[in-house]
Amino acid sequence: MKLAAEVAPRILVAGSVAHVEGLRALGDTKRAGWSLLARRAARSGVDLVVVGRPAAGADALAAIARLKDDPATASTPVLHAAPAEDACPECRADVCLSTGSSAGELARVAEALLDLARARARSSGLSAARDSLAAGAVARPAP
């Protein structure tokens, strides 16, 4: 159940992705060209990047590596919708999913990655708050 104040996830898609309509049902879905993918993902603070079949001359694995190497996007989940005939042993995406999968599978995997990212963000926020409280307790003089 979505709370009224909850913002729809921002999903950035590059390349040819089958069943993209399932992603549109999850949140605000935008397309990005290969040359601008990493810059656009960093600038717009997306919640998920979905990388599909690249256009001629584009390298999906290199694009994913740039996302994972950039501190601004390293923690952003990446779903690689890879052609079934392509192996992904060097891929750094969080999940590689065959493009031959069923219509709902892409959306279900994307939703799971979004849920995981939200849980990590909450955990990170709780850790920061706990560290801040602990630092405050240490800094206080004893009565």
Buried (B, 14 or more C-beta within 10 A) or exposed (E): EEEEEEEEBBBBBBBEBBBBEBBEEBBBBEBBEBEEBBBBBBEEEBBBBBBBBBEEEBEBBEBBBBBBEBEEBEEBBBBBBBBEEBEBEEBBBBBBBBBEBEEEBBBBBBBBBBEEBEEEEEEEEEEEEEEEEEEEEEEEEEE
